């Protein structure tokens, strides 16, 4: 069996780069928004030692809420990162359950 790279995946399991093109294009369009999301989660983990995350807030899952926000981000010509950091932080905080220590 032929293997690829250092991770020892069979070559037959590799995906053609042409099939990945839509995902690569999507990521190029959305990476700035999701970087803000990751940064805000990093802040949440630094500030809150022990917390849980609600499955839903106001009847909506966190991931669906974030994808809606991502769509709004994409509709803006030059979105202000500071403004969007505040929006993302507010949404994340709506899903965080602070545990009593």
Secondary structure as UniProt FT lines:
FT   STRAND          3..4
FT   TURN            5..8
FT   STRAND          9..10
FT   HELIX           11..13
FT   HELIX           17..47
FT   STRAND          51..53
FT   STRAND          56..57
FT   TURN            58..59
FT   STRAND          60..61
FT   HELIX           62..75
FT   HELIX           81..95
FT   STRAND          96..98
//
